[in-house]
């Protein structure tokens, strides 16, 4: 997973996020993040995978990514697909 994300974080961030968590609950948030905050998502993925050590320190990559993307969406006033604010 780490290698895939390191290689594809800029070209295909949505698929990187789906690799982290491809569940029905996560994918709509990933899509919103990529649609509305692409550079933030790419930067987040880069920071998470900067080194093997940085990645190893992340206990739950899906939870970290979700938290960070929701924070960016919330800051921009973007609502999730369920009608609630991120």
C-alpha positions in Angstrom: 0.0 0.0 0.0 2.8 2.4 1.0 4.6 2.0 -2.3 1.4 2.4 -4.4 0.5 5.6 -2.6 4.1 7.0 -2.9 4.0 6.4 -6.6 0.5 7.6 -7.3 -0.3 10.3 -4.8 -0.2 13.1 -7.4 -1.5 11.3 -10.5 -4.3 9.4 -8.9 -5.0 10.4 -5.3 -8.6 9.0 -5.4 -7.3 5.5 -6.0 -4.7 6.0 -3.3 -7.5 6.8 -0.9 -9.5 3.9 -2.1 -6.5 1.7 -1.4 -6.5 3.0 2.2 -10.2 2.5 2.6 -12.5 1.4 -0.2 -15.7 1.0 1.9 -19.0 2.6 0.9 -18.8 4.9 3.9 -15.4 6.3 3.0 -15.4 6.6 -0.8 -17.9 9.5 -0.9 -15.7 11.5 1.4 -12.6 10.7 -0.7 -14.4 11.9 -3.8 -15.5 15.2 -2.1 -12.0 15.7 -0.9 -10.4 15.2 -4.3 -13.1 17.3 -6.1 -12.9 20.2 -3.7 -9.5 20.0 -2.1 -7.2 18.2 -4.5 -3.9 19.9 -3.5 -4.7 19.4 0.2 -5.3 15.7 -0.4 -2.1 15.3 -2.4 -0.1 17.1 0.3 -1.7 15.0 3.0 -0.8 11.8 1.1 2.7 13.0 0.5 3.2 13.9 4.2 1.8 10.5 5.3 4.1 8.6 3.0 7.2 10.9 3.1 9.3 8.2 4.7 8.7 4.6 5.8 9.0 5.8 9.3 6.3 8.4 8.9 4.0 5.8 7.5 4.9 3.3 10.3 3.9 5.9 12.9 0.4 6.1 11.5 -1.6 3.4 13.4 -4.7 3.7 11.2 -4.1 5.4 7.9 -7.8 5.4 7.0 -8.7 7.2 10.2 -5.9 9.8 9.8 -6.9 10.5 6.2 -10.6 10.7 7.0 -10.0 13.1 9.9 -7.7 15.3 7.8 -10.0 15.4 4.8 -13.1 16.1 6.8 -11.3 19.0 8.6 -10.4 20.6 5.2 -14.0 20.1 3.9 -15.5 21.5 7.1 -13.2 24.5 6.9 -14.5 25.2 3.4 -18.1 24.7 4.4 -18.5 21.6 2.1 -21.1 19.1 3.1 -20.8 15.4 2.8 -23.1 13.3 0.7 -25.4 12.5 3.6 -26.5 16.1 3.9 -24.4 16.8 7.0 -21.4 19.0 7.2 -18.2 17.1 7.1 
